[in-house]
């Protein structure tokens, strides 16, 4: 396996890992929304949950950006491979 092929496989694994992270963060946000609704009468709890929701949303935004970057790089590499083939 060439160095380039190894790098490609690592990028594919990283993109897959990032995709899983995005899904997990989306699930966490959905859970937080449910908890906020369930605790609507508890101001302190809702405040804590909303802080967690804001933090999770920031993490999701960063993960999405990273995933999109990795996808774009993957597509560029694939296009370059097809051009050489």
N, C-alpha and C positions, 0 to 999 in steps of 0.2 A: 504494500500500500504506500502510495507516495505521500509526501508531506501535504500536498494540496488536498488529496482525498481525505486524509485524517482531519484536516481543518474543516472540510465540508461536513464530515460526520459530526464533529464537535458542534458546529453551528446548528445542524439539524436537531441534535439532542438539546441544545440550549433553547431553541425555538419551541420544541415540544415541552420542555420544562416550564418555559415562560407561559405557554398556553395553559398549562395546568394551574399555574399560579394565578392567572387571570380568572379562571373558572372558580378557584377557591375563594378569591377575594369577592367575586360577584355573589357567591353563595353567602359569604359572611355579611355582605351588605344587606342581602335579603333577610337574613336572620335578625340583624340589628333593626331593620324596619319593623319587623314583627314584634320585637321586644319593646320598641318605642311605643307602638300602638297598644300593646298589652299593659304598659306601665304609664299610660297617659295621665293618670291622676297623681303620680309620684314625681314631683318636679325635680328632685335631686337625682333620682334614677334616670329620668329622661335626659337631664343635662349630661350625665355621665355617658349615656348611650349615644347621644348626639356628638359628643367629643370623639368617641370611638368610631362613629360613623364617618365623621370628617377625616380622621386619620386614615381609615380604611379606604375612603374615596381617593385620597392623595396617593396611597400605595397602588391602588388600582390604576389611576391615571398614569403613574410612572411605569407600571408593568405593561400597560397597553402600548405606551410609546416604545418601550424596549421590544415588545413582541412585533410591532409593526416594522421597526427598523430591521429586526432579524428576518422577517418575511421578505422585505424588500431586497436585502442582501442575498437571501437564498434565491430569489427569482432572478437577480442579476447573474449569479453564478450559473444557474441553470441555463439562462439565455446564452451566456458565454460558452458553455459546454456544447449547446446545440449549434452555435455558430462555428465551432471547431470541428464538429462531427461531419 
